[in-house]
């Protein structure tokens, strides 16, 4: 069993949810945050075609998108003139990083012992910056069609004017590693800083690295998670050609009518400490990470085809590191993309490991995926799932997965350890048993697999995030004075 790691800070920007508290309300309320593609991302009339075989087109026209976010460049030391050359992901990561550091309630950590490890795979600015370099192609095509040279050059100038000119800030502004670099630079954090690319498993890969950093004793606090704001037409075309997008425009993980995934945007960051340090420093602990397992699929049918045996290996390694078996886990936040191949392979891996636990009863573990609400946030997908699971154990609530009217019959869910939880309900446990436990999976192209095990932190301070406009709260304390103090904190929105 490995040293437990505490999650002592959380922050996020997710579709329809500019804060963590609003994300939790959206999850518990079962809100569907899919919308048509806004014109601020790309124009549907320019790129959409219902025919999946149409050349250089996408049959996707819906997704999940971040709300507008106010950004003051001077607050983060960025000259306003440089903004257009810097990728949105880098900018918004600064906002979320500031929030996650502010959410840490314990004793400050020496900046030389604070590291930043973030999952990031691709930035939109790279595509836009590269487009200007196609001028020779445009010019050649115009000349080949008989356009006079002066007119051809003028037309090329007009096309280039639609793209941000190259400048000194362009190079760092389009690099994924600078997502972490800007955070370390702005907040004067002098531990390790880098990003990790494991495609759609990038954020859990970053968490995996961050936990290793803590267990090696190289850092005392790690800011980690995943970021992805690239919902441009390039990404839609990639998923169209795979093909993985839902032709009906919805994501229904493990459902009988599932027909593909949907794309989302998101930034989710966590602050991690060794549990012993968090307890010593008086931190609020949202949840405890007991183990993270990782594996590769090895040889498979295709580089993008999931392999159940490879995923099962990551699960077994996670529970070996955690020091307990899957028979004690009552919530799995799956990768759950809604694709036929992906869901089938993932369920097979989960069932193989959970069936082998020796527990004879059936359907003891809730299974779900936040992608049904916010789509596939790619590099941030694992972090979004981890945030949902962390808030579930923190609030003692089993959250829903929406749009699943009927499980896919091929999965034989009724005879498995799992049930698809479609409504929020209290997570009730008998006194004296083990803490509430959840697990989170994330997988990426190239056969890279991660599984993270978490459990609640009994008796800790609870950060209330009301899930409804009106709530009934039962409070208890050792004395009248203590009870009045708890009521006072409740009135002011403080921790309980």
Secondary structure, DSSP 8 states (H G I E B T S, - for coil): ----EEEEEEEEEETTBSSHHHHHHHHHTT----EE--TTT--HHHHB-S-TTSTT-BS--EEB--------GGGGT--GGGGGGS-HHHHHHHHHHHHHHHT--S----GGGEEEEEE----HHHHHHHHGGGHHHHHHHHHHTT--HHHHHHHHHHHHTTS----TTHHHHT-THHHHHHHHHHTT--S-EEEE--GGGHHHHHHHHHHHHHHTTS-SEEEEEEEE---SHHHHHHHHHHT-B-TTS---TTBTT---B-BB-EEEEEEEEEHHHHHHHT---SEEEEEEEEEE--S-SSTTS--HHHHHHHHHHHHHHHTS-GGG--EEE----S-HHHHHHHHHHHHHHHHTT---SS--EEEE-THHHH-B-GGGHHHHHHHHHHHHHHHTEE----S-SSB-GGG-GGGSSEEE--S-EE----TTS---EEEEEEEETTTEEEEEEEE--TT-------SSSS-------SSHHHHHHHHHHHHTT---
